[in-house]
Amino acid sequence: MLCSFLGQACTCRGEDASPPKVVKRKAKPVKPKTVPLAEKQAWLPVDAPVDPLAPHRPTEVDCPRGGWRVERQGFEINTMACNYAMFSQPTLTPIEPGDRVFAVLYHFDLMAKDPATAHVALLLGDRMLWEQKIEIPGKANVYNIEWTADFAAPAGTPVFFHLHNHGQNTWTLASVEITRD
């Protein structure tokens, strides 16, 4: 009689008549970890003997401190004051095969007295990761650069940012990061 008062869940043998409920929780998606590969304030000019694109280098490089600077938005080069730019810094983290490397580069409208071609590139050690030739004059543009590493590189490997063009143009390398799962 006691069992009838307790309800149908009781079998009077100390067992629950209904099967236990299993709560399945959805696994939280694992967010890839994004870390800076380079810092905007750490870019330094590269001397001719270590320039990986030395054949592009003019006989006289004129790129004083006023031709490049760190802005809130990133590392900026003004080509009116800098006729050739090759900057480098050691990477902040190692790169493993499968890591995705992202960079954001932008420029305002490109102007020049005479038509010309700009050359911009990112290198890691002696590897060309990305390069582009851009016609001048040209409209403002943003380049969302992405590639997947098929190699490993230790932290401290030099990363290079190269730019040369003619005319009064401003280019900004906003970020260089890696994402790993």
GUTOR-914045 format. One record per residue: residue number from 1; x, y, z of N, C-alpha, C, O, CB in turn; residue in one letter; chain. Coordinates in steps of 0.05 Angstrom, whole numbers. Glycine has a CB too. Example, Ala and Ser with C-alpha at 12.3 -4.5 7.8 and 13.67 -1.06 7.14 Angstrom:
REM residues 2
{pt 1 {264 -114 156} {246 -90 156} {264 -66 156} {285 -66 169} {226 -89 181} A A} {pt 2 {257 -45 142} {273 -21 143} {258 1 157} {268 23 161} {282 -12 114} S A} 
***
This chain:
REM residues 181
{pt 1 {16 -24 0} {0 0 0} {17 25 0} {11 45 -13} {-18 0 23} M A} {pt 2 {39 24 14} {57 46 15} {66 54 -13} {68 77 -20} {81 40 32} L A} {pt 3 {70 33 -30} {79 38 -57} {59 54 -73} {66 70 -90} {86 12 -71} C A} {pt 4 {33 49 -69} {13 63 -84} {12 92 -77} {5 109 -93} {-14 50 -80} S A} {pt 5 {19 99 -52} {20 127 -44} {44 142 -56} {43 166 -61} {21 129 -14} F A} {pt 6 {66 127 -60} {90 140 -70} {89 144 -100} {105 160 -110} {114 124 -62} L A} {pt 7 {71 132 -113} {68 136 -142} {80 114 -158} {91 95 -147} {81 162 -150} G A} {pt 8 {78 117 -183} {87 96 -201} {117 93 -204} {127 73 -213} {75 101 -229} Q A} {pt 9 {131 113 -195} {161 112 -197} {173 92 -178} {196 84 -182} {173 139 -193} A A} {pt 10 {158 83 -158} {169 65 -138} {161 36 -145} {138 31 -151} {159 73 -110} C A} {pt 11 {180 19 -144} {174 -10 -148} {174 -24 -122} {170 -49 -121} {195 -22 -167} T A} {pt 12 {178 -10 -99} {179 -21 -72} {202 -40 -68} {203 -54 -49} {153 -36 -66} C A} {pt 13 {220 -40 -87} {245 -55 -83} {269 -37 -82} {292 -46 -84} {248 -76 -106} R A} {pt 14 {264 -11 -79} {286 8 -78} {296 16 -105} {317 29 -107} {309 -3 -61} G A} {pt 15 {282 9 -126} {290 16 -153} {271 36 -165} {248 37 -158} {291 -10 -170} E A} {pt 16 {281 52 -182} {265 71 -197} {253 57 -221} {268 44 -236} {281 97 -205} D A} {pt 17 {227 59 -225} {214 45 -247} {221 58 -274} {221 44 -294} {184 45 -243} A A} {pt 18 {227 84 -275} {234 96 -300} {264 95 -304} {279 96 -285} {223 125 -301} S A} {pt 19 {273 93 -329} {302 93 -334} {314 120 -327} {301 141 -329} {308 86 -364} P A} {pt 20 {339 119 -319} {352 145 -311} {354 163 -336} {358 153 -359} {380 140 -299} P A} {pt 21 {351 188 -331} {353 207 -353} {383 214 -357} {397 220 -338} {337 233 -348} K A} {pt 22 {391 213 -382} {418 220 -389} {417 247 -403} {404 250 -424} {432 198 -407} V A} {pt 23 {430 266 -391} {431 293 -403} {456 294 -421} {479 293 -412} {431 315 -381} V A} {pt 24 {451 298 -447} {473 301 -465} {479 330 -469} {461 346 -477} {467 287 -492} K A} {pt 25 {503 338 -464} {511 366 -468} {526 368 -494} {543 351 -500} {527 376 -444} R A} {pt 26 {519 388 -509} {534 393 -533} {562 403 -526} {565 420 -509} {519 413 -552} K A} {pt 27 {581 392 -540} {609 401 -535} {611 429 -546} {602 435 -568} {629 382 -549} A A} {pt 28 {624 446 -531} {628 473 -540} {648 472 -563} {668 458 -562} {639 492 -517} K A} {pt 29 {642 487 -584} {661 487 -606} {688 499 -597} {689 519 -582} {650 503 -631} P A} {pt 30 {709 487 -605} {736 496 -598} {742 520 -616} {744 518 -640} {757 474 -600} V A} {pt 31 {747 543 -603} {754 566 -619} {784 565 -625} {800 559 -608} {748 592 -603} K A} {pt 32 {790 570 -651} {818 570 -657} {832 593 -642} {820 614 -636} {823 574 -688} P A} {pt 33 {857 588 -635} {872 608 -620} {887 626 -640} {902 616 -656} {892 594 -600} K A} {pt 34 {882 652 -638} {895 671 -655} {915 687 -639} {909 698 -618} {875 691 -669} T A} {pt 35 {940 687 -649} {962 701 -635} {977 718 -655} {979 711 -679} {981 681 -621} V A} {pt 36 {987 741 -647} {1003 757 -665} {1028 743 -674} {1042 730 -658} {1010 784 -652} P A} {pt 37 {1035 745 -699} {1060 735 -709} {1081 757 -709} {1105 753 -707} {1057 723 -738} L A} {pt 38 {1071 782 -712} {1088 806 -712} {1074 829 -698} {1049 829 -696} {1095 814 -742} A A} {pt 39 {1089 848 -687} {1078 871 -674} {1083 896 -690} {1104 899 -702} {1089 874 -645} E A} {pt 40 {1063 913 -692} {1065 937 -709} {1089 955 -700} {1100 968 -717} {1040 953 -708} K A} {pt 41 {1095 956 -675} {1116 974 -666} {1144 961 -667} {1164 974 -660} {1111 982 -637} Q A} {pt 42 {1147 936 -677} {1173 923 -677} {1186 922 -704} {1208 911 -707} {1169 895 -667} A A} {pt 43 {1174 933 -725} {1186 933 -751} {1211 951 -752} {1210 973 -742} {1166 942 -773} W A} {pt 44 {1233 940 -763} {1258 955 -766} {1268 954 -795} {1264 933 -808} {1279 944 -746} L A} {pt 45 {1280 975 -805} {1291 975 -832} {1312 953 -835} {1327 947 -816} {1302 1003 -839} P A} {pt 46 {1314 942 -859} {1333 921 -865} {1355 932 -882} {1350 946 -901} {1319 897 -880} V A} {pt 47 {1380 926 -874} {1403 935 -890} {1406 918 -915} {1397 895 -915} {1429 934 -873} D A} {pt 48 {1419 928 -935} {1422 915 -961} {1433 886 -959} {1423 868 -972} {1441 931 -978} A A} {pt 49 {1454 881 -942} {1465 853 -942} {1445 832 -933} {1448 808 -940} {1488 853 -923} P A} {pt 50 {1424 839 -918} {1405 819 -909} {1377 822 -922} {1358 808 -914} {1402 820 -879} V A} {pt 51 {1375 839 -942} {1350 843 -956} {1345 819 -975} {1360 814 -993} {1351 870 -973} D A} {pt 52 {1323 804 -970} {1318 781 -987} {1309 788 -1015} {1308 771 -1032} {1296 763 -974} P A} {pt 53 {1302 813 -1019} {1294 822 -1046} {1314 843 -1056} {1306 863 -1069} {1266 834 -1046} L A} {pt 54 {1339 839 -1050} {1360 859 -1057} {1360 866 -1087} {1366 890 -1093} {1387 847 -1050} A A} {pt 55 {1353 849 -1106} {1352 857 -1134} {1332 880 -1139} {1334 894 -1159} {1346 833 -1152} P A} {pt 56 {1312 882 -1122} {1292 904 -1125} {1302 930 -1114} {1292 952 -1120} {1266 896 -1111} H A} {pt 57 {1322 929 -1098} {1332 952 -1082} {1346 972 -1100} {1364 965 -1116} {1351 943 -1060} R A} {pt 58 {1338 998 -1098} {1352 1018 -1114} {1380 1023 -1102} {1386 1015 -1080} {1336 1045 -1114} P A} {pt 59 {1397 1036 -1118} {1424 1041 -1109} {1424 1058 -1084} {1439 1052 -1065} {1440 1056 -1131} T A} {pt 60 {1406 1078 -1083} {1404 1094 -1059} {1376 1092 -1047} {1356 1099 -1060} {1411 1124 -1065} E A} {pt 61 {1375 1081 -1023} {1350 1079 -1008} {1347 1104 -991} {1364 1111 -976} {1349 1053 -991} V A} {pt 62 {1324 1116 -994} {1318 1140 -978} {1291 1134 -964} {1269 1138 -975} {1316 1166 -995} D A} {pt 63 {1293 1125 -939} {1269 1118 -923} {1274 1125 -894} {1277 1108 -877} {1262 1087 -926} C A} {pt 64 {1275 1151 -888} {1280 1160 -861} {1256 1154 -843} {1235 1147 -852} {1286 1190 -860} P A} {pt 65 {1260 1157 -817} {1240 1152 -797} {1213 1166 -803} {1192 1155 -796} {1250 1161 -769} R A} {pt 66 {1213 1189 -815} {1188 1202 -822} {1173 1189 -845} {1149 1194 -849} {1193 1231 -829} G A} {pt 67 {1186 1172 -860} {1174 1157 -882} {1158 1133 -873} {1143 1121 -888} {1194 1149 -902} G A} {pt 68 {1162 1125 -848} {1147 1103 -836} {1142 1109 -807} {1158 1122 -794} {1163 1076 -840} W A} {pt 69 {1120 1099 -797} {1113 1103 -769} {1092 1083 -760} {1079 1071 -776} {1103 1132 -765} R A} {pt 70 {1090 1082 -734} {1070 1065 -722} {1046 1082 -716} {1047 1102 -702} {1081 1051 -695} V A} {pt 71 {1023 1073 -726} {998 1086 -722} {980 1068 -705} {987 1044 -702} {984 1094 -749} E A} {pt 72 {959 1078 -695} {940 1062 -680} {930 1038 -697} {926 1016 -687} {916 1079 -670} R A} {pt 73 {926 1043 -723} {916 1023 -741} {936 1003 -751} {929 982 -761} {903 1037 -765} Q A} {pt 74 {962 1009 -748} {982 991 -757} {1008 1005 -764} {1013 1027 -755} {973 975 -781} G A} {pt 75 {1025 991 -779} {1051 1001 -788} {1047 1014 -815} {1039 1001 -834} {1072 978 -789} F A} {pt 76 {1053 1040 -817} {1047 1056 -841} {1073 1065 -855} {1092 1073 -843} {1030 1081 -834} E A} {pt 77 {1072 1063 -882} {1094 1073 -899} {1082 1094 -918} {1062 1089 -931} {1108 1049 -914} I A} {pt 78 {1096 1117 -919} {1088 1138 -937} {1109 1139 -959} {1133 1145 -954} {1086 1166 -923} N A} {pt 79 {1101 1131 -984} {1121 1129 -1005} {1131 1155 -1016} {1149 1156 -1032} {1109 1113 -1027} T A} {pt 80 {1119 1177 -1008} {1129 1203 -1016} {1156 1208 -1002} {1174 1222 -1012} {1109 1226 -1009} M A} {pt 81 {1159 1197 -978} {1183 1201 -962} {1200 1176 -961} {1222 1176 -949} {1175 1209 -934} A A} {pt 82 {1191 1154 -973} {1205 1128 -971} {1205 1116 -999} {1185 1106 -1008} {1193 1109 -950} C A} {pt 83 {1228 1116 -1013} {1229 1106 -1040} {1231 1075 -1042} {1226 1064 -1063} {1252 1118 -1055} N A} {pt 84 {1238 1062 -1020} {1240 1033 -1019} {1238 1025 -990} {1251 1036 -973} {1267 1023 -1032} Y A} {pt 85 {1221 1005 -985} {1217 996 -957} {1221 966 -955} {1209 950 -970} {1189 1003 -948} A A} {pt 86 {1239 958 -938} {1243 930 -930} {1246 931 -900} {1266 941 -890} {1267 916 -945} M A} {pt 87 {1227 920 -886} {1227 919 -857} {1225 891 -847} {1215 873 -861} {1203 937 -845} F A} {pt 88 {1235 886 -823} {1235 859 -812} {1232 859 -782} {1237 880 -769} {1260 844 -821} S A} {pt 89 {1225 837 -772} {1225 832 -743} {1224 802 -739} {1215 787 -757} {1201 846 -728} Q A} {pt 90 {1233 792 -716} {1231 763 -710} {1202 756 -704} {1188 771 -690} {1250 755 -687} P A} {pt 91 {1193 732 -713} {1166 724 -707} {1163 719 -676} {1183 712 -663} {1159 698 -722} T A} {pt 92 {1140 724 -667} {1134 722 -638} {1128 693 -629} {1129 687 -605} {1112 740 -630} L A} {pt 93 {1120 676 -647} {1112 649 -641} {1121 630 -663} {1125 639 -685} {1081 648 -637} T A} {pt 94 {1124 605 -656} {1131 586 -677} {1107 582 -697} {1084 587 -690} {1140 559 -665} P A} {pt 95 {1114 573 -720} {1093 566 -740} {1095 536 -744} {1117 525 -748} {1097 581 -767} I A} {pt 96 {1072 522 -744} {1071 494 -749} {1055 488 -774} {1038 504 -782} {1057 479 -725} E A} {pt 97 {1061 466 -788} {1045 460 -812} {1015 459 -804} {1007 448 -784} {1054 432 -824} P A} {pt 98 {999 472 -821} {970 473 -816} {962 500 -803} {938 506 -804} {962 451 -799} G A} {pt 99 {980 514 -792} {973 541 -780} {964 558 -803} {975 558 -825} {997 554 -765} D A} {pt 100 {944 575 -798} {935 594 -818} {946 621 -811} {943 631 -788} {903 594 -819} R A} {pt 101 {958 633 -830} {970 660 -826} {953 680 -840} {945 677 -863} {1000 661 -837} V A} {pt 102 {946 702 -825} {929 723 -835} {944 750 -833} {958 755 -814} {902 724 -820} F A} {pt 103 {940 766 -853} {951 793 -852} {931 812 -865} {916 804 -883} {979 795 -867} A A} {pt 104 {930 836 -856} {913 856 -868} {930 880 -876} {945 891 -860} {890 865 -848} V A} {pt 105 {928 887 -901} {943 909 -913} {924 926 -928} {906 916 -942} {967 899 -931} L A} {pt 106 {927 953 -925} {909 970 -941} {925 995 -950} {945 1002 -939} {884 978 -925} Y A} {pt 107 {913 1008 -970} {924 1033 -980} {901 1051 -988} {879 1041 -994} {944 1028 -1004} H A} {pt 108 {906 1076 -988} {887 1096 -998} {890 1097 -1029} {907 1083 -1040} {890 1124 -985} F A} {pt 109 {876 1115 -1042} {879 1118 -1071} {909 1121 -1078} {923 1136 -1065} {863 1142 -1082} D A} {pt 110 {918 1107 -1098} {946 1108 -1106} {949 1128 -1128} {935 1127 -1149} {956 1080 -1115} L A} {pt 111 {967 1147 -1124} {971 1168 -1143} {1000 1170 -1151} {1018 1164 -1135} {961 1195 -1132} M A} {pt 112 {1005 1179 -1176} {1032 1184 -1185} {1030 1202 -1209} {1011 1202 -1224} {1047 1157 -1192} A A} {pt 113 {1051 1218 -1213} {1052 1236 -1235} {1051 1221 -1261} {1036 1228 -1280} {1078 1253 -1234} K A} {pt 114 {1066 1199 -1263} {1066 1181 -1286} {1056 1153 -1277} {1061 1146 -1254} {1094 1179 -1299} D A} {pt 115 {1043 1138 -1295} {1035 1111 -1287} {1058 1094 -1278} {1081 1097 -1288} {1021 1097 -1311} P A} {pt 116 {1053 1077 -1258} {1075 1061 -1247} {1063 1035 -1236} {1038 1031 -1237} {1090 1076 -1224} A A} {pt 117 {1079 1018 -1225} {1071 994 -1213} {1083 992 -1185} {1107 995 -1182} {1078 969 -1230} T A} {pt 118 {1066 986 -1165} {1076 982 -1138} {1082 952 -1135} {1070 935 -1148} {1056 992 -1116} A A} {pt 119 {1101 946 -1117} {1106 918 -1110} {1106 916 -1080} {1120 930 -1066} {1134 908 -1122} H A} {pt 120 {1089 898 -1070} {1087 894 -1041} {1089 864 -1035} {1078 848 -1051} {1060 906 -1030} V A} {pt 121 {1102 856 -1014} {1107 828 -1008} {1110 823 -978} {1119 841 -963} {1131 818 -1023} A A} {pt 122 {1103 799 -970} {1109 789 -943} {1125 763 -946} {1118 746 -962} {1082 784 -927} L A} {pt 123 {1147 761 -931} {1164 738 -932} {1168 728 -904} {1167 743 -885} {1191 744 -946} L A} {pt 124 {1173 702 -902} {1181 690 -877} {1207 675 -882} {1208 656 -896} {1159 670 -865} L A} {pt 125 {1229 686 -870} {1255 675 -876} {1260 680 -906} {1258 702 -915} {1258 645 -869} G A} {pt 126 {1266 659 -920} {1271 662 -949} {1246 653 -965} {1248 651 -990} {1295 645 -958} D A} {pt 127 {1224 649 -952} {1199 640 -966} {1181 664 -973} {1175 681 -955} {1183 620 -949} R A} {pt 128 {1174 666 -998} {1154 687 -1006} {1127 676 -998} {1118 656 -1008} {1156 693 -1037} M A} {pt 129 {1113 690 -980} {1087 682 -971} {1065 695 -988} {1045 682 -994} {1082 689 -942} L A} {pt 130 {1069 720 -996} {1049 734 -1011} {1063 758 -1025} {1080 771 -1013} {1025 744 -993} W A} {pt 131 {1055 763 -1050} {1065 787 -1063} {1044 795 -1083} {1028 779 -1093} {1093 782 -1077} E A} {pt 132 {1045 821 -1090} {1026 832 -1108} {1039 855 -1123} {1054 871 -1111} {1000 842 -1093} Q A} {pt 133 {1033 857 -1148} {1040 881 -1164} {1014 896 -1169} {995 885 -1178} {1055 873 -1191} K A} {pt 134 {1015 922 -1163} {991 938 -1164} {995 962 -1181} {1014 977 -1178} {982 947 -1135} I A} {pt 135 {977 966 -1200} {980 988 -1219} {973 1015 -1205} {954 1017 -1189} {961 984 -1243} E A} {pt 136 {989 1035 -1212} {984 1063 -1202} {980 1080 -1227} {996 1079 -1245} {1009 1073 -1184} I A} {pt 137 {960 1097 -1227} {941 1103 -1206} {922 1080 -1201} {918 1062 -1218} {926 1128 -1212} P A} {pt 138 {910 1080 -1178} {890 1060 -1171} {874 1068 -1147} {881 1086 -1132} {905 1034 -1164} G A} {pt 139 {851 1055 -1144} {832 1060 -1122} {843 1049 -1096} {859 1030 -1095} {804 1049 -1129} K A} {pt 140 {833 1060 -1074} {839 1049 -1047} {830 1020 -1046} {811 1012 -1060} {824 1066 -1025} A A} {pt 141 {845 1004 -1030} {839 976 -1029} {848 964 -1002} {866 975 -989} {852 961 -1052} N A} {pt 142 {835 942 -994} {843 927 -971} {850 899 -980} {835 887 -996} {820 927 -949} V A} {pt 143 {872 888 -971} {880 861 -978} {879 844 -953} {894 848 -934} {909 861 -990} Y A} {pt 144 {860 825 -953} {858 805 -931} {874 781 -940} {865 764 -955} {828 798 -924} N A} {pt 145 {898 779 -930} {918 759 -939} {915 735 -921} {915 737 -897} {947 771 -939} I A} {pt 146 {914 712 -933} {912 687 -918} {927 664 -932} {924 661 -956} {882 679 -913} E A} {pt 147 {942 649 -917} {954 625 -928} {957 605 -905} {958 612 -882} {981 631 -941} W A} {pt 148 {959 579 -913} {962 558 -893} {991 548 -895} {1001 542 -917} {942 535 -898} T A} {pt 149 {1004 547 -872} {1033 539 -872} {1035 509 -879} {1021 493 -868} {1045 545 -844} A A} {pt 150 {1053 503 -896} {1060 476 -903} {1088 469 -893} {1102 451 -904} {1057 470 -934} D A} {pt 151 {1097 485 -874} {1124 482 -863} {1124 491 -834} {1104 502 -824} {1144 500 -880} F A} {pt 152 {1146 485 -820} {1149 494 -792} {1171 515 -792} {1190 514 -808} {1156 470 -773} A A} {pt 153 {1168 534 -774} {1189 555 -770} {1189 562 -740} {1167 566 -728} {1183 580 -788} A A} {pt 154 {1212 563 -728} {1213 569 -699} {1207 599 -694} {1209 615 -712} {1241 562 -688} P A} {pt 155 {1199 604 -670} {1196 633 -661} {1223 646 -666} {1244 633 -661} {1186 635 -631} A A} {pt 156 {1222 671 -674} {1247 685 -680} {1255 685 -709} {1274 698 -717} {1269 673 -663} G A} {pt 157 {1241 669 -725} {1246 670 -754} {1240 698 -765} {1219 708 -758} {1230 648 -769} T A} {pt 158 {1257 710 -781} {1250 737 -791} {1226 737 -810} {1224 721 -828} {1275 749 -804} P A} {pt 159 {1208 756 -805} {1186 761 -823} {1192 788 -836} {1201 806 -822} {1158 761 -808} V A} {pt 160 {1188 790 -862} {1195 814 -877} {1170 827 -890} {1152 812 -899} {1216 808 -899} F A} {pt 161 {1170 853 -890} {1149 868 -904} {1163 886 -924} {1180 903 -916} {1131 885 -883} F A} {pt 162 {1156 883 -949} {1170 898 -971} {1149 915 -986} {1127 906 -991} {1184 878 -990} H A} {pt 163 {1158 939 -994} {1141 956 -1010} {1159 975 -1026} {1178 987 -1016} {1121 972 -993} L A} {pt 164 {1153 978 -1052} {1164 1000 -1067} {1144 1008 -1088} {1131 991 -1101} {1192 992 -1080} H A} {pt 165 {1141 1034 -1092} {1125 1045 -1113} {1133 1074 -1117} {1150 1085 -1102} {1095 1043 -1106} N A} {pt 166 {1122 1087 -1137} {1128 1115 -1142} {1103 1131 -1136} {1081 1122 -1141} {1138 1119 -1172} H A} {pt 167 {1107 1155 -1126} {1084 1172 -1121} {1079 1176 -1092} {1093 1165 -1075} {1059 1162 -1134} G A} {pt 168 {1059 1192 -1086} {1052 1198 -1058} {1030 1180 -1049} {1006 1185 -1055} {1044 1228 -1055} Q A} {pt 169 {1038 1158 -1036} {1018 1138 -1028} {1024 1129 -1000} {1046 1129 -990} {1019 1113 -1047} N A} {pt 170 {1002 1121 -986} {1004 1112 -958} {994 1084 -957} {972 1078 -966} {989 1131 -939} T A} {pt 171 {1010 1066 -946} {1004 1038 -942} {1005 1031 -913} {1023 1041 -898} {1024 1020 -959} W A} {pt 172 {987 1014 -903} {987 1007 -875} {984 976 -873} {965 964 -883} {964 1020 -860} T A} {pt 173 {1004 964 -859} {1002 936 -852} {989 935 -824} {1002 941 -804} {1030 922 -852} L A} {pt 174 {963 928 -824} {948 929 -799} {954 907 -780} {955 911 -756} {918 929 -806} A A} {pt 175 {958 883 -790} {963 860 -772} {976 837 -787} {972 834 -812} {937 851 -758} S A} {pt 176 {990 820 -772} {1000 794 -782} {997 775 -759} {1009 779 -738} {1031 796 -792} V A} {pt 177 {979 755 -762} {972 737 -741} {972 708 -751} {971 703 -775} {945 744 -729} E A} {pt 178 {973 689 -732} {969 661 -739} {945 651 -723} {940 659 -700} {994 644 -735} I A} {pt 179 {932 632 -735} {910 618 -721} {916 588 -722} {922 577 -743} {882 624 -734} T A} {pt 180 {914 576 -699} {918 547 -698} {894 534 -683} {884 546 -664} {945 539 -686} R A} {pt 181 {886 511 -692} {864 497 -678} {874 484 -653} {858 471 -639} {851 476 -697} D A} 
***
